[in-house]
């Protein structure tokens, strides 16, 4: 296999990509900080220490991350328990409401909450009438950021914690009950300890999400609550302050690596599982205390309403005219399809959707085309060289988006031999490169696992029948990994449709994706015409996301 010209070419292309877009930009980042004029200096850190605004953003980011680690876990564990563990009436309906975070997140969700609770929002108008002295900008600052990020980042719990609970053995729970443990003691002493590995992982992901938060602080934080990532964007736009932007991004990268190391240490420090020889499916547990039962139901349905209000109002008002949007009053005459007609038929209105779809589509195709061969190569050939390549391909997982984006901007703002002397900064290619780099780790992990699950006997049988290596791959291996490839491609495509974090740094002014358009409208003056378009964009994204989730998960359930 190593002697194949195709494999050699693949290895050379892979090495070039890693060096050009993953390693070299980060080396340039370090040079920008420590050797800006050819000699060692720590001037960038001195400037950072002297900038009160930068220090405040650092403090705010770590405070936000710590608060979210508590609030998101509290809400996330609760929604999983009421939908998967306790016998709560309407649990499936509740799950559908909570699962809106899976199809409605990022800058889209942040904009939705601002449209409902912001200074021009429908809920704010109602509250101002009820409370005349209320400040219309009450939903801003740290409180707004924490509330929105708490409600929109419980998707990790719905996906991962729900699966972990499903693996708990009913016999273990029954044994604890027979020993006299109450419902709450079983939960605290038996169930939650079994969920510790998943909770550790989710907590670290939540902390990292808070540390690198971008859309929520940018749209809702205001000047009174600035965090690291929006500050990096601000400094990156000022040539004299780019070293500050790189320094802040480097601090984010160091914090990310430290947290990943802590996660690995925690997960390696203990074992939490059931030891029953015959597992039994976990049954929903009754809440025997009637008062507690009522409280749980009230809180569960209260959260359901809170989760559902923004997307429900956006769907409804996307079918109304500008007068209804500006006043918040509905009538039969206010409903119209004009907003959808404008988005679907006018080139200017549909352009952000087209740009996002093209970027997402190109990224999904390029990444899956690369990783189908790379994953097979890394799975088949295991040595020091391939192990090193695999670790290097995971750099986008280990470092924050902002650090990689700043590195690409600074590195390719001038001619570089690695890319044929072409200046990439300010072109449409740079954002595509960043997207491709960001999606490689997940795609590689999933495809490598898919290849590992194929029995070696299938290849041996094909070889015995006289099939060549390429023919064996096309006729035997590829069909077996295509379901996994299709699933991860759909997820990659879906996640990039409303991307804002990377696009805010690298997007071309004339080719701005949907995430930037939505963010610009969300922080604007609340013009009803632009708001109507954002509503339609949001509905279109939710439809696409729903179809993607069905494609990835729904068809599996149907085919069982």
N, C-alpha and C positions, 0 to 999 in steps of 0.2 A: 504493500500500500504506500509506503514512504517513497518508493521509486517512481510512482506514477507522476507524469508531468503535470496532470491536473492538480494533484495533491500539493506538489511543490509550488505551483502557481497560486493555489489557495493560501498556502502558508505565507508566501511573500506578500500577497495582498493584505492578509490579516495583520502581519507585522507592520506594514506601512500604515494601515488604518490606526492601529494602536499607538504607534509612535506619533503620527501626525495629529490625531484628534483627541487622544486620551493622555498621553505622557507629556509631549512637548508643550502644550498649552499650560499645563500645571508647572512645568519647569520655568516657563516664562513668568508665571505668577510669582513664583519664589524669587526669581531674578528681579522682578519689579519691586518687590518689598525689600529684599536684603542687599541687592547689588544694582540699584537704579542708575548709577553713574560709573559702574565698573569696580567700585570698591565697597566693602562690607559696611552696612549701616543699619541702624534700627530706627531711623528717622520716622518711618511710617508709623511705628508703634507710639513714638513720641507725639506725632500729630494726632493720632487717635486718642491718646490720653488727654490732649489739650482741647479736644472737641467735645464739649458737653453734650451736644446733640447726639453724637455717635455713641458716647457712653450711656446716655439715656436709652438709646435704641437697644444697646446690648442688654442692659438691665431689664428693659421691658420684654425682650424676647425670652430671656430665661425665666422671668416671672410668669409670663404667659404659658410657657411650656410646662412649668411646674403646676400651675393651676389647672391646665387642661388634663394633665395626667390624673388628677383627682376627679374633676367634673365629668370628663368623658367616660372614665371607668365607672363612676357611679351611675350615670344614665345608661351607658352601654350594657353593664351587667344587669341592670333592672329590666331593660327592654328584652334582653335575651331570656331572662328568667320568666317573665310574664308570657312570652311567646313559645318557649320551649320546655320550661321546667314545671311551673305551677299550672294548676287547672284553672285557667282564667277564661271566662266566657268571651267568645269572639276573638280568640287568640289569632286565628288566621287573618281576620280583618285587621287586627292590631299590627300584625307582621307586615301586611301590605302598606300600611301607613308609615311604619318605621322604615320600610325598605325604600321609600322615596329617596333616601340619601344615596342609594346605589345608582340611581338614574338621574340624580339632580344634585350635583356637588360642585366644588370649586368656585370659580368666579360666578357661575350661573346661579348657584344657591345664594352666594353673598349678595349679588344684585337683587335676587328675589326678596330676600329679607329687607334690604334697603327700600325696595319699592313698596313694601307693606308697612314697615316700621320707621322708615326714614322721615326726614322733615317734610317731604311731600307725600308720604305714604298714607294708605287708606286707614290703617289702624291709628296712626298719629292724628289724622283729621278727626276721627271719632273721639279720641282721648282729649284733644284740645277742646272739643265742644263740652265734654263731660267735666273736664278740669281746666277752666279758663286760663289759669296762670301757668300751665305746663309749657315748658320750653319745647318748641317743635323739634329741636335737635337732641332730644333726650336719649334717643337710641344711637349713641356714638361713643367713642372712646373704648376703654378696656372692657367695660361691661358688655357692650354690643359685640365686640370681637369674641369674648369668651362665650357668650350665649350662642352666637351663630356657629362658631367652631365646635362647641360641645354638641350641638344638634346635628351638624353635618359630618362629623367624623366618627359616628358610631357604626358606620358601615363595616369597619374591621371586626367589631363585636358580632354583628349579625352574620358575617361570613365565617369567621374563625371560631368564635366562642360557641356558636350554635353547633358547629360540627364537633367541637370538643365535648359538649354536654351530651350529644347523641351517643358518644362512645362510652359513657359511664354505665357500669353494669347495675341493673336494677337489683340484683341479689345483694350487692354491697349496701345499697340504700336500705333494703329490707332488713338486713342483718343489724344495721344501726338502729332501726326502729324497734326491732324485737328486744334490743338491749335497753330500751326505755328512752332513747333520744327523741326529743321533740322535733317538729318539722324544721324549726329554725336552727337547732343544734346540728341536725343532719346536714343542713345547707352549709353551716359555718365550719363544721369539723370534718365533713366527709366530701361534699361536692366541691366547694371552692378550692380546697387543697389539690384536688385532682386537676383543676383548671389552671394551676399556677404556671406551667410552661407557656400556655397560650396567653395568659394574662401578662406575663413578663414581656412576651413579644409584642402584644398589642400596646402595652404601656410605653415601651421604647418607641414604637412607631408613632404613637400619639405625641410623645415628648418631642420627637424629631419634627413632626408636623407642626407643632407649636413653635419650635425654635426657628424653623424655616418658613413660617407663615408669611404669605405675600398678599393674596387677594383680600382677605378679611381686614387686616390692618390698613391696607392701601385704600379700601373703599369706606370702611367704617371707623378706623382708628383716629383719623384727623391728626392735627399737629400735636394734640395733647397725648397721643399714644402712638408713637412711631416705633417700629421694630426694625430688626437688622436688614431683612431683605429689601423692603422699600427704600431704606437708606442706602443700600448698595446700589440700587437703580439710580437714585439721585446722584450719588457721588460718581458713578460710572459715566454719567452724562456731562461731567465737568472734567476736562482734560487734566487740570491741576490737582484734582482730588481722586484720580483713578487709583493711586496707591492706597488711599483710605478704603476704597471699594474692595480692592484685592485683599487688604488686611482683614476687613470684616468677613469677607468670604472665606479666608483662610481660618479664621476663628471658628466659623460654622463648620468647616471641614474637620477641624481638630475635635470639636464637640461631637460630631457625627461618628467619627472613628472611635472615640472614647466610649460612646453609648453602645455601639455595636460590640465592642469588646466586653463591656459590662453584661450585655444580653447573653453573649456566648458563655461567659463565666457563670451567670445565674442558671442558665439552662443545663450546664454541665455539673452543677452543684447538688442536684437532687433528682430523685425519680418519683414520679407521681402517677400511679396507674392502679387499676384494679387487678387482683390476682385470682379472680374466680376462674375455675377451669371451664365452665360453660357460661358464656355471657348471655344475659337476658336484656331485651330492649327496655330502656328506661321509660317508666310510666310517668305521666304527669302527676305531680304531688298536690293533694288537696291542702288548702289553707284552713286549718280547723278553727282557728280563732275568728269568730264572725266579724269583730271590729277590724282586725287586720285584713280580713278578706275584702271588706268594703273599702278600706283605705287603699289597698293595692289596686282594686278595680278603678277607683276614682283617679288615682295618679296615672294609671296606665292609659285611660281614655283621655285624661287631660293632656298628656304628652302626645297622644295620637292626634288631637286637634291642633296642637302647636306645630307638629311635624307637617300636617296636611294643609294648613292655611296658606302659606306662600305659594306652593305649586298649584293648589286649587284656584286661588285668585288669579294667578298668572294665566292659567288655561281659560278661565271665564273671560277675563278682560282682553285676552288676545283676540276675541271675537267681537269686540266692541269698538265704537268710533272714538275719536280723540276727545270729544266732549265728555263721554262717560269716564274715560281714563283720567281726565283733568279734574272732574268733580267727584268721582267715586260713586256716582249714582247710576243704577241700572234701570232700564226700561226695555220693553220689547223693541222699540224703535232704535235703540242704541246698538243692537246686535248687527254685525256685518261681516262679510268675508273679504272686505277690501284690504285689510292688513295682510292676509295670506296671499291675495292676488298680487299685491305690490311686491312682496318678498319673492314670490315664485315667478313673476313675469318681468320685473324691472331689474335691469342689469346692475344698477348701483346698489339696490337693496339686497340683492342676492349675492353680491360679490364676496362679502366675508364668509358666507357659507361655502361658496365654491372654493375659496382659498383654503379654508380649513379642511374640506373634504379632500382636496388635492394633496395637501401636506400629509394628512393622516393616511390617505391611500398609498402614496409613494413610500412613506415610512414603513407601513405595514408590509408592502410587497418586497421592498429592499431588505428589510430585516429578516423576514422569513426565508427569502431566497438565500441570504448569506448563512443564516444559522442552521438551515437544513443540512448543509454540508459541513459547516464548522462543528456543530454538535456531534455529528457522526464521527468526524475526524478525532475530536477530543475524547469521545467515548471509546473509540477503537484503539487509539494509540495513547498509551499512558506512560509518560516519562517526565523527566524534570522540565524539558522544554514545553510540552503540552500543558503540564500543570501550571507553569508560569504564565503561559498564554491565557489560560482560563481565569487565573486570578486577575490578570490585567484587564480582561474583558468585563470584570465586575467593578471596575473603578467608578462608573456612574452610580452604582448602588452605594459605594462607600463615601462619596463626596457629594455635597449638595449641588443642586442645579445651578445656583448662582455662581459658585466657584468655577464650574466648567464653562458657563456662559461668558464670564469675565475673561477667562483664559483664552477662549476662542476670539473674543473681540480684540483683545490686546495683541495676541499673536498674529492674527491675520489682517490687522489694519495696515500692514506693510507687506511687501513682496517676500514670500518664503519659498525656498527651493523645494520643500516637501510637497507643495501643491503646484509646482511648475511656475512659480513666480507670480501667481495670480493673487490679487488682493480680494479676499472673501468678505471682509467686513463691509456691511451695507448691501450685500447681495442676498438673493433669495436662497442661495445654496447653504449659507451658514446655519440658518434655522433648521433646514432639513438634516444637516449633519448632526446638529445637537439632538434632534428628535431620534435619529437612527441610533446614536450612541446611547441615549437614555433607555431605549427599548431592548437593547441587546441582552442585558443580564437576565431579565425575566424569561425572554424567549429562549435563551440558551439553556437555562435551568429546566424548563418544561420539556424542550425537545430532547435534551440529553436523558432525562428520566424516561421519556417515551421510547427512545432507542434501547435503553437498558432493560426495558420490560419485554423486548423481543427475544424469544429463545434462540440460542445459537444453532439449534438443530434445523431451523428453517433455512438459514444460509448454507449449512452443510448439505442439506437435501438439494438445494438449487445447484450447488457446485457439482454434486454427484450426477445430476441430470445434464451437466454440460453448460450451464449458464455462466456467462462472464460476470465479473464483478459489477460493471455498470448495469448490465441487464438484471442482475439479482437485486440491485438497489432499486431500480425503477419498477420492477414487477413484483417484488416481495416486500422490501422494507418500506418504501415510500407510501404505499397504500395503508400500512399499519400505523404510521405516524401522522398521516394527513388529518385525522380528527383532532389531535392535539395541536397540530400546526394551524388548522382553521380556527380553533378556539382562541389560541393566543393571539393570532392575527386580528381577530374580531375585537378582543380586549384592547390591543394596542391601538387599533383604529378608533375605537370608542373613546379611549382616554385622551386622545389628542384633539378631538373635535372642539373642546372648549378650553384648551390649554391657554393659560395666561402667564404662568411663572417664567417659562422659557421664552415665549414670544415677546414679552415685555422688554427683554434685553436684545433679542436678535432679529425681530421681524423687520422686513423691508417696509418703508413708509407707504408704498403703493400696493403692497400685498400683505395687509394686516389680517390675521386670522380672527375668528369670531370672538375669542376670549378678550382681545383688546377692545373690540367694538362694544362688547357688553360692559366692560369695565368703564370705558369712556362715558357711556350713557348713564351708568350707575352713579358716577361721581359728578355728573353734569347738573344742569339746572332743573331737570325734571320735565323737559319738553315732552308734551303728550304724544306727538308724532313719533319721535325717536323711541319713547317708552313703548309704544305699540309695536314697533319693529322688534325691540328687544324681547317683548312677550312672545312674539311669533318665533323668533330665533330659539328661545328657551323651550317652547313646545316642540319644535322640530328636533332639538337635541334630546329632549326627553323621549320622544318617539323612537329615535335612532338608538338611544341607550337601552330602551326597553326591548327592542328587537334584538339587540346584541346580547343582552342578558338571557333572553329566551333561546337564542342561537347557541349560547355557551352552556346554559344549564337546563333550559326547558325541554329541549329535544331529548336530552339524556333521560329525563324523567318519563317522557312520553314513550321512549323506546324500550323501557325496562319491562 
